[in-house]
Amino acid sequence: MNRLNVQVICRPELATGFALAGLVPIEVNHADEVAGHVRGAYKRSEIGVILVQDDLLPDDRAAIRTTDLPMVVPFPGPRSLEAMESPAAYVAEILRRAIGYRVRLE
């Protein structure tokens, strides 16, 4: 069984934390830089998961998704956590971006 790696795409202020955890992050400053890096990761067969800081992801995630693997997984950055009403609100926002509809979690 092949072992797949994790690729991280985040802002520079979070990159050090991921590097300390043993990952090699790709540092970006603007959301328009993310699509090229994601497409590059799709060409690398050893990448299984791409973690992307959520405020860098485009609203239309289908624009950067071309296959099932690697999976593109958003994670909250400091700005997202400050603005978040609650964990449920954050999950609802991720679902809205992924499926295009606002859902209510109970």
Secondary structure, DSSP 8 states (H G I E B T S, - for coil): ----EEEEEE-HHHHHHHHHTT---EE-SSGGGHHHHHHHHHT-TTEEEEEEEGGGS-S-GGGT--SSSSEEEEE--HHHHHH-S-HHHHHHHHHHHHHSS-----
